[in-house]
Amino acid sequence: MVVLYATPTCPKCHVLGSKMDAKHIEYTKEMDMEVLSQKGLSTVPYLEVDGQMMDFIQANKWINEQ
């Protein structure tokens, strides 16, 4: 399961979402601030892949490898 933790105005979040769309990677987008807070996220984007959390650089690399 792939989850993109994002906010509506985050440009890096948009980049990751667009790249996953282009590669036809199925994901869900979580933008509920309460959920982000519960996950301990103070910045976005973060990508969660099968329980592994990735920051923007790690997520970008993962997407490029798909």
ABEGO torsion letter per residue (X at the ends): XBBBBBBAABAAAAAAAAAAAAAGBBBBBBABAAAAAAAGBABOBBBBBGGBBBBAAAAAAAAAAX
